Amino acid sequence: MYLPTLFLLALSVATAIAASPEPRFRMVDVDSKIAIGYGITTADVDGDGKPDLVLCDKNQIAWYHNPGWEKHVIAENLTQLDHVCIAAADIDGDGKAEIAVGAGWNPGNTTNSGGVFFLKAPVDRAQRWKPIELPHEPTVHRMRWVKDWQGRLTLVVVPLHGRGNKDGSGEGVRIQRYVKPAGAGDWEITTLQNSLHKTHNIDPVQWDDDVAQEVLIAGKEGVFALNWSQQENRNVLEPIADGRAGGAGEVRLGKLPSGGRFVATVEPMHGNALVVYRPPAKGGTNLWDRLVLDETLVEGHALACGDLLGLGRDQIVVGWRGVLNRPGAKVGIRLFIPKDNTAAEWSSVLVDDNTMACEDLCLADLNGDGRLDIIAAGRATHNVKIYMNEKPAR
């Protein structure tokens, strides 16, 4: 069990408009002995109504019980190579999360690397879970539970490369959808898209008015919204940004009032730039308008959007993982705040200064106070931290 640090991290934004609240975050050290922290997410694992932390580490899969953050290792060494991604959600409506894992991480082997596992929970969810191996494509890299047209949560898995690819060219990346059977049968697996050649991250979003979620995709060729169909091979990629800036590594959807939205990215993959895309003006190109917010990131690798400050419009949280001993480089997390509902001007505030080499982060209201907190896992810093969102100062 890890206790909160005794100090309050109070942060002010000199360039923010006067009406904006002053963000205040209290750092909580959850774990200081992880290996890499490839993926961090939240879900109610034990059904007590509170979101727990779920970690995909190099050789372990673990969850941390809210609110004391006791660690429970539920799987280890699923493959000889590293675990690389995780997805956790209650897919059957019993109030307890199901967990899937991507493993066998070797981006240089585009023919027979990778692994996909569904972890079957025991009665006591603090004990070891049974791994069920599923068919997979090479270089499995990201996965999320995504709602389909029937309202079911199904697993979407995205490799980094297409099968047999070299230097991002060759066969397209097979983005696949896994449907869990009701009983003991085989999982249904279909290919949603295979026209892109190097993909890095995804974000399930509600893009239109139908039941199904769409999927934002960031990769070598740019940023796209995958609007899927009930018919295989009829899925449409709607372009948001092309790959002229080197493509994108991270992508998240941000919400604005009255149905407005923006798309946030880190460019290129493992890149230095935080970028916002806003819908194009009527009559212009179908590509969205590009606005660079920051070009000083060192290996930007984590991104989230949400209304942490209660402004009625989303903010952006970005983390970067540049190695601590890299000359002149620092690691950390920064919060970007739109000054108004157009998302045309932004201010920013540093949340973590050089103690979090951020491999991944997410947002969740961990204590039920109505405010989103930041949860992050650090690669070179080997740590998991929570940044509790305290009541803003006025």
Secondary structure in CASP SS format (residue, H / E / C, confidence):
PFRMAT SS
TARGET T0000
AUTHOR 0000-0000-0000
METHOD secondary structure of the structure
MODEL  1
M C 1.00
Y C 1.00
L C 1.00
P E 1.00
T C 1.00
L C 1.00
F C 1.00
L C 1.00
L E 1.00
A E 1.00
L C 1.00
S C 1.00
V C 1.00
A C 1.00
T C 1.00
A C 1.00
I C 1.00
A C 1.00
A C 1.00
S C 1.00
P C 1.00
E E 1.00
P C 1.00
R E 1.00
F E 1.00
R E 1.00
M E 1.00
V E 1.00
D E 1.00
V E 1.00
D E 1.00
S C 1.00
K C 1.00
I C 1.00
A C 1.00
I C 1.00
G C 1.00
Y C 1.00
G E 1.00
I E 1.00
T E 1.00
T E 1.00
A E 1.00
D C 1.00
V C 1.00
D C 1.00
G C 1.00
D C 1.00
G C 1.00
K C 1.00
P C 1.00
D E 1.00
L E 1.00
V E 1.00
L E 1.00
C E 1.00
D C 1.00
K C 1.00
N C 1.00
Q E 1.00
I E 1.00
A E 1.00
W E 1.00
Y E 1.00
H E 1.00
N C 1.00
P C 1.00
G C 1.00
W C 1.00
E E 1.00
K E 1.00
H E 1.00
V E 1.00
I E 1.00
A E 1.00
E E 1.00
N C 1.00
L C 1.00
T C 1.00
Q C 1.00
L C 1.00
D E 1.00
H C 1.00
V C 1.00
C E 1.00
I E 1.00
A E 1.00
A E 1.00
A E 1.00
D C 1.00
I C 1.00
D C 1.00
G C 1.00
D C 1.00
G C 1.00
K C 1.00
A C 1.00
E E 1.00
I E 1.00
A E 1.00
V E 1.00
G E 1.00
A E 1.00
G C 1.00
W E 1.00
N C 1.00
P C 1.00
G C 1.00
N C 1.00
T C 1.00
T C 1.00
N C 1.00
S C 1.00
G C 1.00
G E 1.00
V E 1.00
F E 1.00
F E 1.00
L E 1.00
K E 1.00
A C 1.00
P C 1.00
V C 1.00
D C 1.00
R C 1.00
A C 1.00
Q C 1.00
R C 1.00
W C 1.00
K E 1.00
P E 1.00
I E 1.00
E E 1.00
L E 1.00
P C 1.00
H C 1.00
E C 1.00
P C 1.00
T C 1.00
V E 1.00
H E 1.00
R E 1.00
M E 1.00
R E 1.00
W E 1.00
V E 1.00
K E 1.00
D C 1.00
W C 1.00
Q C 1.00
G C 1.00
R C 1.00
L E 1.00
T E 1.00
L E 1.00
V E 1.00
V E 1.00
V E 1.00
P E 1.00
L C 1.00
H E 1.00
G C 1.00
R C 1.00
G C 1.00
N C 1.00
K E 1.00
D C 1.00
G C 1.00
S E 1.00
G C 1.00
E C 1.00
G C 1.00
V C 1.00
R C 1.00
I E 1.00
Q E 1.00
R E 1.00
Y E 1.00
V E 1.00
K C 1.00
P C 1.00
A C 1.00
G C 1.00
A C 1.00
G C 1.00
D C 1.00
W C 1.00
E E 1.00
I E 1.00
T E 1.00
T E 1.00
L E 1.00
Q E 1.00
N C 1.00
S C 1.00
L C 1.00
H C 1.00
K E 1.00
T E 1.00
H E 1.00
N E 1.00
I E 1.00
D E 1.00
P E 1.00
V E 1.00
Q C 1.00
W C 1.00
D C 1.00
D C 1.00
D C 1.00
V C 1.00
A C 1.00
Q C 1.00
E E 1.00
V E 1.00
L E 1.00
I E 1.00
A E 1.00
G E 1.00
K C 1.00
E C 1.00
G E 1.00
V E 1.00
F E 1.00
A E 1.00
L E 1.00
N E 1.00
W C 1.00
S C 1.00
Q C 1.00
Q C 1.00
E C 1.00
N C 1.00
R C 1.00
N C 1.00
V E 1.00
L E 1.00
E E 1.00
P E 1.00
I E 1.00
A E 1.00
D E 1.00
G C 1.00
R C 1.00
A C 1.00
G C 1.00
G C 1.00
A C 1.00
G C 1.00
E E 1.00
V E 1.00
R E 1.00
L E 1.00
G E 1.00
K E 1.00
L C 1.00
P H 1.00
S H 1.00
G H 1.00
G C 1.00
R E 1.00
F E 1.00
V E 1.00
A E 1.00
T E 1.00
V E 1.00
E E 1.00
P C 1.00
M C 1.00
H C 1.00
G C 1.00
N C 1.00
A E 1.00
L E 1.00
V E 1.00
V E 1.00
Y E 1.00
R E 1.00
P C 1.00
P C 1.00
A C 1.00
K C 1.00
G C 1.00
G C 1.00
T C 1.00
N C 1.00
L C 1.00
W C 1.00
D E 1.00
R E 1.00
L E 1.00
V E 1.00
L E 1.00
D E 1.00
E C 1.00
T C 1.00
L C 1.00
V C 1.00
E C 1.00
G E 1.00
H E 1.00
A E 1.00
L E 1.00
A E 1.00
C E 1.00
G E 1.00
D C 1.00
L C 1.00
L C 1.00
G C 1.00
L C 1.00
G C 1.00
R C 1.00
D C 1.00
Q E 1.00
I E 1.00
V E 1.00
V E 1.00
G E 1.00
W E 1.00
R C 1.00
G C 1.00
V C 1.00
L C 1.00
N C 1.00
R C 1.00
P C 1.00
G C 1.00
A C 1.00
K C 1.00
V C 1.00
G E 1.00
I E 1.00
R E 1.00
L E 1.00
F E 1.00
I E 1.00
P E 1.00
K C 1.00
D C 1.00
N C 1.00
T C 1.00
A C 1.00
A C 1.00
E C 1.00
W E 1.00
S E 1.00
S E 1.00
V E 1.00
L E 1.00
V E 1.00
D E 1.00
D E 1.00
N C 1.00
T C 1.00
M C 1.00
A C 1.00
C E 1.00
E E 1.00
D E 1.00
L E 1.00
C E 1.00
L E 1.00
A E 1.00
D C 1.00
L C 1.00
N C 1.00
G C 1.00
D C 1.00
G C 1.00
R C 1.00
L C 1.00
D E 1.00
I E 1.00
I E 1.00
A E 1.00
A E 1.00
G E 1.00
R C 1.00
A C 1.00
T C 1.00
H C 1.00
N E 1.00
V E 1.00
K E 1.00
I E 1.00
Y E 1.00
M E 1.00
N E 1.00
E C 1.00
K C 1.00
P C 1.00
A E 1.00
R C 1.00
END
